[in-house]
Amino acid sequence: MLRKIIHINEEDCNGCGLCASACHEGAIQMVAGKAKLMRDDYCDGLGDCLPVCPTGAISFVEREAAAYDEQAVLRARHEAHKAGGAKPQGCPGSKPRAIVREAHPHKETSGEGGDKLPCGCPGSDARALSRPQTAETAPASAARSELMQWPVQIKLVPVNAPYFDGANLLVAADCTAFAYGDFHRKFIKNHIALIGCPKLDAGDYAEKLTAILAGNNIKSVKVVRMEVPCCGGIENAVKRALQASGKFLPWQVVTISTDGRILED
């Protein structure tokens, strides 16, 4: 029969597996790192998979396809349940989960130094950063992760995860955690962390961030960005998301220098 059904462009698929998790019928599975429509008769044509795809690889087409067979879907679920299994959940790296950590004392670390090279885009300058090793700048022997949830990529995180309830939100540029040595204790601790790179990632974060802010009880928002101009995209996306969400939340922008100092706090 001629009907509306999903189509997956494998060239655009990044293998995140979110569509497989969103497909309640089990029509989509991950094969060799790509999403694949396994059975036409398992696809109900409602497109729950479309809005979760971060690359736009899924679309509707109208073509000859087997009719949606709800009874076949129910039988498959029943058989999987009897076998002690569950329907495929896509890439395990995209499965949202909270991370609970016990209280733990930290030794503070800090450091600054290094000179800028006035050559082209400051974000592309190649340089070595020289810092004297002192008791204050030595790595903390008991340093540990403060991450409270997974995933952390803005494009992978679900908009309605339970850990957003009452959260202090951290939206950070990818490079900040590498530039600032004490990033976990200073910024991630007691925050739900989302990261991204507006220069390298396709698309705009504002729509996703708006959905997160509007649909959850977020208490505050902190943006951590690099000093380079291209990093302004992540700050701008948060500003637009706050405006579009209609919520009045306390928010702050912190800028990190390329040699690892806090420029604005």
WOBELWO-V51227 format. One record per pair of residues at least 24 apart in sequence whose C-alpha atoms are under 8 Angstrom apart, sorted by the first residue. I is the first residue (numbers start at 1). J is the second residue. If there is no record, write none. Layout:
# WOBELWO-V51227
{{I;J} {I;J}}
This chain:
# WOBELWO-V51227
{{1;63} {1;64} {1;65} {1;66} {1;67} {2;62} {2;63} {2;64} {2;65} {3;62} {3;63} {3;64} {3;65} {3;67} {4;45} {4;60} {4;61} {4;62} {4;63} {5;40} {5;43} {5;44} {5;45} {5;60} {5;61} {5;62} {5;63} {5;65} {6;37} {6;43} {6;45} {6;47} {6;58} {6;59} {6;60} {6;61} {7;37} {7;58} {7;59} {7;60} {7;61} {8;35} {8;36} {8;37} {8;57} {8;58} {8;59} {9;57} {9;58} {10;34} {10;35} {10;36} {10;57} {11;57} {12;55} {12;56} {12;57} {13;55} {13;57} {14;55} {15;91} {16;90} {16;91} {16;93} {16;94} {16;156} {17;89} {17;90} {17;91} {17;92} {17;94} {18;49} {18;52} {18;53} {18;89} {18;90} {18;91} {18;94} {18;156} {19;48} {19;49} {19;50} {19;52} {19;53} {19;90} {20;49} {20;88} {20;89} {20;90} {21;88} {21;89} {21;90} {22;48} {22;49} {22;52} {23;48} {23;49} {25;73} {26;73} {26;87} {26;88} {29;88} {29;90} {30;90} {30;91} {40;65} {40;66} {40;67} {40;68} {41;65} {41;66} {41;67} {41;68} {41;69} {41;72} {42;68} {42;69} {42;70} {42;72} {42;73} {43;68} {44;68} {54;155} {54;156} {55;202} {93;151} {94;150} {94;151} {94;156} {94;157} {95;150} {95;151} {96;149} {96;150} {96;151} {96;157} {96;158} {96;161} {97;149} {97;150} {97;151} {98;148} {98;149} {98;150} {98;163} {99;147} {99;148} {99;149} {99;150} {100;148} {101;146} {101;148} {106;140} {106;142} {106;143} {106;185} {107;140} {107;142} {107;143} {108;136} {108;140} {108;182} {109;136} {109;137} {109;138} {109;139} {109;140} {109;181} {109;182} {110;136} {110;137} {110;181} {110;182} {111;136} {111;137} {111;181} {111;260} {111;261} {112;259} {112;260} {112;261} {113;259} {113;260} {113;261} {114;259} {115;259} {121;228} {122;228} {122;229} {123;228} {123;229} {123;230} {123;258} {129;259} {145;184} {146;184} {146;185} {146;188} {146;189} {146;190} {147;184} {147;188} {147;189} {147;191} {147;192} {147;193} {148;189} {148;190} {148;191} {148;192} {148;193} {149;192} {149;193} {152;193} {152;194} {152;195} {153;194} {153;195} {153;196} {154;194} {154;195} {154;196} {154;205} {154;208} {154;209} {155;196} {155;205} {155;208} {157;194} {159;208} {159;211} {159;212} {159;215} {160;212} {160;215} {160;216} {163;192} {164;192} {164;216} {164;217} {164;218} {165;216} {165;217} {165;218} {166;216} {166;217} {166;218} {166;219} {167;191} {167;192} {167;217} {167;218} {167;219} {167;220} {168;192} {168;218} {168;219} {168;220} {168;221} {168;222} {169;193} {169;194} {169;218} {169;219} {169;220} {169;221} {169;222} {170;194} {170;221} {170;222} {170;223} {170;224} {171;195} {171;221} {171;222} {171;223} {171;224} {171;234} {171;238} {172;196} {172;223} {172;224} {172;225} {172;234} {173;197} {173;198} {173;224} {173;225} {173;226} {173;231} {173;234} {175;226} {176;224} {176;225} {176;226} {176;256} {179;256} {179;257} {179;258} {179;259} {179;260} {180;256} {180;260} {180;261} {181;260} {196;234} {197;231} {197;234} {198;230} {198;231} {198;233} {198;234} {199;230} {199;231} {199;233} {204;237} {205;234} {205;237} {205;238} {206;237} {206;238} {206;240} {206;241} {207;241} {209;237} {209;238} {209;241} {210;240} {210;241} {210;242} {210;244} {210;245} {211;245} {213;241} {213;242} {213;245} {213;247} {214;245} {214;246} {214;247} {218;249} {219;249} {219;250} {220;249} {220;250} {220;251} {221;249} {221;250} {221;251} {221;252} {222;251} {222;252} {222;253} {222;254} {223;251} {223;252} {223;253} {223;254} {224;253} {224;254} {224;255} {224;256} {225;253} {225;254} {225;255} {225;256} {226;255} {226;256} {226;257} {226;258} {227;255} {227;256} {227;257} {227;258} {228;258}}
